[in-house]
Amino acid sequence: MAPTASIPARIFRTLSSFGLATITLSLLLIYTFLGTLEQAEYGLVASQERYFESVFLDRIDIGACWRALALDAYWDIGNIQLPLYIVPGGYTLMAILFVNMSLGGLIRIRKSPKTIGVVISHFAILFMIAAGAVSYHFAKEGNLTLAEGETSDEFRSFHDRVIEIEPVVADGKQRNALVIDDSLFQDLSQGKGRTFTHPDLPFDLLITNFKRNAEPRRDTSGERRDAVDGYFIQEMSTLDEAGQALPDEQLASACMAIVKDKKTGEEQKGLLWEFAAAPWTVTIGDQKFLLTLAHRTYKLPFAIRLDETTQEKHPGTDRARKFTSKVTKLSNGREEKKVVTMNEPVRSEGYAVFQQTFDSGEKRGGIPQSGFQIVENPSDHWPLISCIIVAIGLLIHFTMMLARSMKWNEWIAAAAAVVVFVGGFGIAMWKLL
């Protein structure tokens, strides 16, 4: 009778098994298919967040997927949604896959000259998964909206918010704003407050009553203690009508700000709202300051001009199938024509420009607009590197198998194949660039 395996051995065997790898990869394939379909109605950011950045998948919009496949032309099923509660999301699946391949593809695998190519390939795939983790946690993502003919070299973060304090200066002088990162005030809900001070400011700033999604409301009763100039911050739901979490860029954060003069102790109260039409203006002595709660703005090393934007629709429907933008990259007096379309971004100087949204402009005088997702990713080229290493690993593995069957020297054959592959790839890249 065979001895019973210990509990740690069973856990190790399960986590490193082919079965777990098959289930995980199958779910990732399904998520990629569904996320691509839902992107047509929800946009790139919302679909990416739901399927690939989530710990758990909360629902699948069957109706949106049905319409994306243009099947509503034959049978309109309406808005059908499949609620899910314990199904792992893309982030969880990638973590499981990383553990599975580390244990099974590097530790458990039999080590010998015959498996060196497979080990190299598994290592490269782990490197690719790590690239995704680095991108998720450290990449800067935001949006840039341009009307045809407009040019900009800045984009606005999707998630990072700041409070900007900017002194009003005479025309022609450089404007410098002090910035408070949202990590320092997003925990300041009702009853909590934090004071910020700076030697260059003649006042201290107290931030309190922060809400992720809110809007100012008139205090009709006149009895609210948190009202300022007859208005208070009304907290709003962060869920849409279907119960789905709203994209972060659609939330309107708000907070109360109290400015205290360092010399006189005089206080001024105001409400900072993300969607306010103008900054809150504070006067201290003969100086004026503008206070704004907004998404963080990042500067690009180049400017983008939108020359033309178009959309294609599914035949016989009003459902968008493809957005395309013709843009001009402006850098150091040089102009480069580029085309950005769905799933075909433009990459330059460490940034990737994705086509995100389209607006025909019917409500704004007929000028079409394009929305771009801008990503600065420190691991942008890691997937390419990992793909090259995977190819080299598989090339070594299959070349050595062929050499054994043909009774050649395995190492010479593998080395020759790698030299030919690297040389050919190098020439191809040189011709493309």
C-alpha positions as CSV (number, residue, x, y, z in Angstrom):
1,M,0.0,0.0,0.0
2,A,1.4,3.4,-1.1
3,P,2.0,5.9,1.7
4,T,-0.5,8.8,1.9
5,A,1.0,12.1,0.7
6,S,1.2,14.8,3.3
7,I,-1.0,17.9,3.1
8,P,1.8,20.2,1.9
9,A,2.7,17.6,-0.8
10,R,-1.0,17.5,-1.9
11,I,-1.2,21.3,-2.1
12,F,2.1,21.5,-4.0
13,R,0.9,18.8,-6.4
14,T,-2.4,20.6,-7.0
15,L,-0.9,24.0,-7.5
16,S,1.7,22.6,-10.0
17,S,-0.7,20.4,-11.9
18,F,-1.6,20.4,-15.6
19,G,-5.2,20.4,-14.7
20,L,-5.0,23.8,-12.8
21,A,-3.1,25.3,-15.7
22,T,-5.7,24.1,-18.2
23,I,-8.6,25.5,-16.2
24,T,-6.8,28.8,-15.7
25,L,-5.8,29.3,-19.3
26,S,-9.3,28.3,-20.5
27,L,-10.9,31.0,-18.3
28,L,-8.4,33.6,-19.5
29,L,-9.2,32.7,-23.1
30,I,-13.0,33.2,-22.3
31,Y,-12.4,36.5,-20.5
32,T,-10.4,37.8,-23.5
33,F,-13.2,36.9,-25.8
34,L,-15.9,38.4,-23.6
35,G,-13.9,41.5,-22.7
36,T,-13.2,42.3,-26.4
37,L,-16.9,42.0,-27.2
38,E,-18.1,44.2,-24.3
39,Q,-15.5,46.8,-25.2
40,A,-17.8,47.9,-28.1
41,E,-20.4,49.3,-25.6
42,Y,-18.5,49.8,-22.4
43,G,-15.2,51.1,-23.8
44,L,-11.6,49.9,-23.3
45,V,-11.1,51.0,-19.7
46,A,-14.3,49.6,-18.2
47,S,-13.9,46.3,-20.0
48,Q,-10.3,46.0,-18.9
49,E,-11.1,46.8,-15.3
50,R,-14.0,44.3,-15.2
51,Y,-12.3,41.3,-16.8
52,F,-8.5,41.7,-16.4
53,E,-7.9,43.9,-13.4
54,S,-10.5,42.4,-11.0
55,V,-10.0,40.0,-8.2
56,F,-13.5,38.6,-8.8
57,L,-15.7,38.8,-11.9
58,D,-19.1,40.2,-10.8
59,R,-21.1,39.8,-14.0
60,I,-21.2,39.2,-17.8
61,D,-23.3,41.4,-20.0
62,I,-24.7,38.8,-22.4
63,G,-26.7,41.4,-24.3
64,A,-23.7,43.5,-25.0
65,C,-21.7,40.5,-26.3
66,W,-24.7,39.4,-28.4
67,R,-24.9,42.9,-30.0
68,A,-21.1,43.1,-30.5
69,L,-21.4,39.9,-32.6
70,A,-24.2,41.6,-34.6
71,L,-26.6,38.8,-33.7
72,D,-29.3,41.3,-32.7
73,A,-29.9,41.7,-36.4
74,Y,-31.5,38.2,-36.3
75,W,-32.8,38.2,-32.7
76,D,-32.8,41.0,-30.2
77,I,-32.4,39.5,-26.8
78,G,-32.3,42.9,-25.0
79,N,-30.2,43.6,-21.9
80,I,-29.5,40.2,-20.4
81,Q,-26.8,40.0,-17.7
82,L,-25.4,37.0,-15.9
83,P,-24.5,37.8,-12.3
84,L,-21.4,36.1,-10.8
85,Y,-20.1,36.2,-7.3
86,I,-17.2,33.8,-6.7
87,V,-15.7,33.5,-10.1
88,P,-12.0,34.7,-10.0
89,G,-11.2,37.8,-12.1
90,G,-8.3,38.2,-14.4
91,Y,-5.9,39.5,-11.7
92,T,-6.5,36.4,-9.6
93,L,-6.2,34.0,-12.6
94,M,-2.8,35.5,-13.5
95,A,-1.6,35.1,-9.9
96,I,-2.7,31.5,-10.0
97,L,-1.0,30.9,-13.3
98,F,2.2,32.5,-12.1
99,V,2.3,30.2,-9.0
100,N,1.3,27.2,-11.2
101,M,4.1,27.7,-13.7
102,S,6.7,28.5,-11.1
103,L,6.0,25.3,-9.3
104,G,5.3,23.1,-12.2
105,G,7.4,24.6,-15.0
106,L,10.5,25.4,-13.0
107,I,10.6,23.5,-9.8
108,R,8.7,20.2,-10.5
109,I,9.8,19.7,-14.0
110,R,12.5,17.1,-14.6
111,K,15.9,18.9,-15.1
112,S,18.0,17.5,-17.9
113,P,19.6,18.6,-21.2
114,K,16.4,17.4,-23.0
115,T,14.2,19.9,-21.1
116,I,16.4,23.0,-21.2
117,G,14.3,24.6,-23.9
118,V,11.1,24.0,-22.0
119,V,12.6,25.5,-18.9
120,I,13.7,28.6,-20.8
121,S,10.2,28.9,-22.3
122,H,8.5,28.6,-18.9
123,F,10.8,31.2,-17.4
124,A,10.0,33.6,-20.3
125,I,6.2,33.2,-19.7
126,L,6.7,34.0,-16.0
127,F,8.6,37.1,-17.1
128,M,5.7,38.1,-19.2
129,I,3.2,37.7,-16.3
130,A,5.6,39.7,-14.1
131,A,5.5,42.4,-16.8
132,G,1.7,42.5,-16.5
133,A,2.0,43.0,-12.7
134,V,4.6,45.8,-13.1
135,S,2.3,47.5,-15.6
136,Y,-0.7,47.2,-13.4
137,H,0.9,48.6,-10.3
138,F,3.4,51.1,-11.8
139,A,2.1,52.3,-15.2
140,K,0.6,55.7,-15.6
141,E,-2.7,55.7,-17.4
142,G,-5.0,58.5,-18.4
143,N,-7.1,59.9,-21.2
144,L,-6.7,62.7,-23.7
145,T,-9.8,64.0,-25.6
146,L,-9.2,66.0,-28.8
147,A,-11.6,67.6,-31.3
148,E,-10.5,67.6,-34.9
149,G,-7.8,70.2,-35.3
150,E,-6.9,70.4,-31.6
151,T,-3.4,69.8,-30.2
152,S,-2.3,68.8,-26.7
153,D,0.8,67.5,-24.9
154,E,-1.0,66.6,-21.6
155,F,-3.2,63.8,-20.5
156,R,-5.4,63.3,-17.4
157,S,-5.0,60.3,-15.1
158,F,-7.9,57.9,-14.8
159,H,-7.4,57.2,-11.1
160,D,-5.0,59.7,-9.4
161,R,-6.5,62.8,-8.0
162,V,-4.7,65.8,-6.5
163,I,-5.5,69.1,-4.8
164,E,-3.7,71.9,-6.6
165,I,-2.9,75.2,-4.9
166,E,-1.8,77.8,-7.4
167,P,-1.0,81.4,-6.7
168,V,-2.4,84.0,-9.1
169,V,0.5,85.8,-10.7
170,A,0.9,88.6,-13.2
171,D,0.7,87.7,-16.9
172,G,4.0,86.4,-18.4
173,K,5.3,85.0,-15.1
174,Q,5.8,81.3,-14.6
175,R,2.9,79.6,-12.7
176,N,3.9,77.0,-10.1
177,A,1.3,74.9,-8.3
178,L,1.7,73.0,-5.1
179,V,0.2,69.5,-5.3
180,I,-1.3,67.3,-2.6
181,D,-1.5,63.7,-3.7
182,D,-4.8,61.8,-3.1
183,S,-3.1,59.3,-0.9
184,L,-2.9,62.0,1.7
185,F,-6.6,62.9,1.8
186,Q,-8.8,60.1,0.3
187,D,-9.2,58.6,3.8
188,L,-10.6,61.8,5.2
189,S,-14.3,60.8,5.3
190,Q,-16.9,62.3,7.7
191,G,-15.3,63.3,11.0
192,K,-11.7,63.0,9.8
193,G,-9.5,65.9,8.8
194,R,-5.9,66.6,8.1
195,T,-4.0,69.9,8.0
196,F,-1.4,70.7,5.3
197,T,1.2,73.4,5.5
198,H,4.0,74.7,3.4
199,P,6.6,77.4,4.0
200,D,5.7,79.2,0.7
201,L,2.0,79.5,1.7
202,P,0.7,82.2,4.0
203,F,-2.0,79.8,5.2
204,D,-2.6,76.3,6.5
205,L,-5.1,74.1,4.7
206,L,-7.5,71.7,6.5
207,I,-9.1,69.0,4.3
208,T,-12.1,67.1,5.6
209,N,-15.3,65.3,4.5
210,F,-13.9,63.7,1.4
211,K,-16.3,61.7,-0.7
212,R,-15.3,59.6,-3.8
213,N,-18.5,60.4,-5.7
214,A,-20.6,63.5,-4.8
215,E,-22.1,66.7,-5.9
216,P,-22.9,70.0,-4.2
217,R,-26.6,70.5,-3.2
218,R,-28.3,73.6,-1.9
219,D,-29.1,73.6,1.8
220,T,-32.8,74.5,1.6
221,S,-33.3,74.1,5.3
222,G,-30.4,76.2,6.3
223,E,-29.7,73.9,9.3
224,R,-26.8,71.8,8.0
225,R,-23.6,72.3,9.9
226,D,-21.5,71.1,7.0
227,A,-22.9,73.7,4.5
228,V,-20.7,76.4,3.0
229,D,-22.3,79.4,1.5
230,G,-25.6,77.6,1.4
231,Y,-24.3,74.4,-0.2
232,F,-23.2,71.0,1.1
233,I,-21.6,67.9,-0.3
234,Q,-24.2,65.2,-1.1
235,E,-22.6,61.7,-1.4
236,M,-23.7,59.8,-4.5
237,S,-23.6,56.1,-5.3
238,T,-20.5,54.6,-7.0
239,L,-22.7,52.1,-8.9
240,D,-24.7,52.6,-12.1
241,E,-28.3,51.7,-12.6
242,A,-27.4,48.0,-13.3
243,G,-25.4,47.8,-10.0
244,Q,-22.0,47.8,-11.8
245,A,-19.2,49.9,-10.4
246,L,-18.8,53.2,-12.3
247,P,-15.5,53.7,-14.0
248,D,-13.2,55.8,-11.8
249,E,-13.0,58.6,-14.4
250,Q,-16.8,59.1,-14.1
251,L,-16.7,59.6,-10.3
252,A,-16.9,63.2,-9.1
253,S,-14.9,63.5,-5.9
254,A,-15.5,66.3,-3.4
255,C,-14.3,67.6,0.0
256,M,-14.5,70.5,2.3
257,A,-11.5,72.8,2.5
258,I,-10.7,75.3,5.4
259,V,-8.0,77.9,4.8
260,K,-6.5,79.4,8.0
261,D,-4.4,82.6,7.7
262,K,-1.1,82.0,9.5
263,K,-0.8,85.6,10.7
264,T,-4.4,86.5,11.7
265,G,-5.9,83.0,12.2
266,E,-8.9,84.0,10.0
267,E,-10.6,81.1,8.4
268,Q,-12.3,80.7,5.0
269,K,-14.4,77.7,4.1
270,G,-15.0,76.3,0.7
271,L,-16.2,73.1,-1.2
272,L,-13.8,71.5,-3.7
273,W,-15.6,69.5,-6.3
274,E,-14.0,67.7,-9.2
275,F,-16.5,68.9,-11.8
276,A,-16.6,72.5,-10.6
277,A,-16.6,75.0,-13.4
278,A,-13.9,77.1,-11.8
279,P,-11.3,76.8,-9.0
280,W,-12.1,78.1,-5.5
281,T,-10.4,81.5,-5.1
282,V,-8.9,82.4,-1.7
283,T,-7.6,85.8,-0.8
284,I,-4.9,86.2,1.9
285,G,-3.8,89.7,2.3
286,D,-3.0,91.0,-1.1
287,Q,-2.4,87.5,-2.6
288,K,-4.9,85.3,-4.4
289,F,-4.7,81.5,-4.6
290,L,-6.7,79.0,-6.7
291,L,-7.6,75.7,-5.1
292,T,-8.7,72.8,-7.4
293,L,-9.6,69.2,-6.8
294,A,-8.9,67.4,-10.1
295,H,-7.4,64.3,-11.7
296,R,-3.6,64.5,-11.9
297,T,-2.3,65.9,-15.2
298,Y,0.8,64.4,-16.8
299,K,2.9,66.0,-19.5
300,L,3.9,64.1,-22.7
301,P,7.3,64.5,-24.3
302,F,5.5,65.3,-27.5
303,A,2.2,66.8,-28.7
304,I,-0.6,65.1,-30.5
305,R,-2.8,66.8,-33.1
306,L,-6.1,65.1,-34.2
307,D,-6.4,65.5,-38.0
308,E,-9.4,63.3,-38.6
309,T,-11.5,60.7,-36.7
310,T,-14.1,58.3,-38.1
311,Q,-16.1,55.3,-36.9
312,E,-17.4,52.2,-38.6
313,K,-20.7,50.6,-37.6
314,H,-22.0,47.1,-37.9
315,P,-24.0,46.7,-41.1
316,G,-27.6,47.6,-40.6
317,T,-27.1,48.8,-37.0
318,D,-26.0,51.9,-35.0
319,R,-23.5,49.8,-33.0
320,A,-19.9,51.0,-33.4
321,R,-17.5,48.4,-34.8
322,K,-14.3,50.4,-35.1
323,F,-12.9,53.8,-34.2
324,T,-10.0,55.3,-36.2
325,S,-8.0,58.5,-35.7
326,K,-5.5,60.1,-38.0
327,V,-3.1,62.1,-35.8
328,T,0.1,64.0,-36.1
329,K,2.9,63.6,-33.6
330,L,4.7,66.9,-33.0
331,S,8.2,66.7,-31.4
332,N,11.2,69.1,-31.7
333,G,9.8,70.8,-34.7
334,R,9.2,67.5,-36.5
335,E,5.8,66.1,-37.7
336,E,5.0,62.4,-38.0
337,K,1.7,61.1,-39.4
338,K,0.2,58.3,-37.4
339,V,-3.0,56.2,-37.4
340,V,-4.6,55.0,-34.1
341,T,-7.4,52.5,-34.2
342,M,-9.0,50.0,-31.9
343,N,-6.5,47.3,-30.8
344,E,-3.8,49.0,-32.9
345,P,-2.1,51.6,-30.7
346,V,0.8,53.9,-31.6
347,R,3.9,53.6,-29.4
348,S,6.5,56.3,-29.0
349,E,9.1,57.4,-26.5
350,G,7.9,55.0,-23.8
351,Y,4.2,55.9,-24.3
352,A,1.4,54.0,-25.9
353,V,-1.6,55.8,-27.4
354,F,-4.8,53.7,-27.7
355,Q,-8.1,54.6,-29.4
356,Q,-10.7,54.7,-26.6
357,T,-13.8,56.6,-27.6
358,F,-15.5,58.5,-30.4
359,D,-17.9,61.4,-30.4
360,S,-19.6,62.5,-33.6
361,G,-20.0,66.0,-32.2
362,E,-23.6,66.4,-33.1
363,K,-24.3,68.0,-29.7
364,R,-21.3,70.4,-30.0
365,G,-21.6,72.0,-33.4
366,G,-20.7,69.0,-35.5
367,I,-17.0,68.8,-34.7
368,P,-16.0,65.1,-34.1
369,Q,-13.9,64.2,-31.1
370,S,-11.6,61.2,-30.3
371,G,-10.8,60.0,-26.8
372,F,-7.3,58.4,-26.4
373,Q,-6.0,56.2,-23.6
374,I,-2.4,57.2,-22.9
375,V,-0.2,54.7,-21.1
376,E,3.4,55.2,-19.8
377,N,4.5,51.6,-19.0
378,P,7.9,50.8,-17.5
379,S,7.4,47.2,-18.7
380,D,6.1,48.1,-22.2
381,H,8.8,46.1,-24.0
382,W,9.0,43.2,-21.6
383,P,6.3,41.1,-23.4
384,L,8.3,41.4,-26.6
385,I,11.4,40.3,-24.8
386,S,9.6,37.4,-23.2
387,C,8.1,36.3,-26.6
388,I,11.6,36.3,-28.1
389,I,12.9,34.1,-25.2
390,V,9.9,31.8,-25.5
391,A,10.6,31.4,-29.2
392,I,14.3,30.7,-28.5
393,G,13.3,28.1,-25.8
394,L,10.9,26.3,-28.1
395,L,13.4,26.4,-31.0
396,I,16.0,24.8,-28.8
397,H,13.6,22.1,-27.6
398,F,12.3,21.1,-31.0
399,T,15.7,21.4,-32.7
400,M,17.2,19.1,-30.2
401,M,14.4,16.6,-30.7
402,L,15.0,16.7,-34.4
403,A,18.7,16.3,-33.9
404,R,18.2,13.2,-31.8
405,S,16.0,11.6,-34.4
406,M,18.5,12.5,-37.2
407,K,21.4,11.4,-35.0
408,W,23.1,14.9,-35.2
409,N,24.9,16.7,-32.4
410,E,22.1,18.2,-30.4
411,W,24.0,21.2,-29.0
412,I,25.5,22.2,-32.4
413,A,22.1,21.9,-34.1
414,A,20.4,24.0,-31.3
415,A,23.1,26.6,-31.3
416,A,23.0,26.9,-35.1
417,A,19.2,27.3,-35.0
418,V,19.4,30.0,-32.4
419,V,22.0,31.9,-34.3
420,V,19.9,31.8,-37.5
421,F,16.8,32.9,-35.6
422,V,18.4,35.8,-33.8
423,G,20.1,36.9,-37.0
424,G,16.9,36.8,-39.0
425,F,15.0,38.6,-36.3
426,G,17.7,41.3,-36.0
427,I,17.6,41.9,-39.8
428,A,13.8,42.1,-39.8
429,M,13.7,44.7,-37.0
430,W,16.5,46.7,-38.6
431,K,14.4,46.8,-41.8
432,L,11.2,47.8,-40.0
433,L,12.9,50.5,-37.9
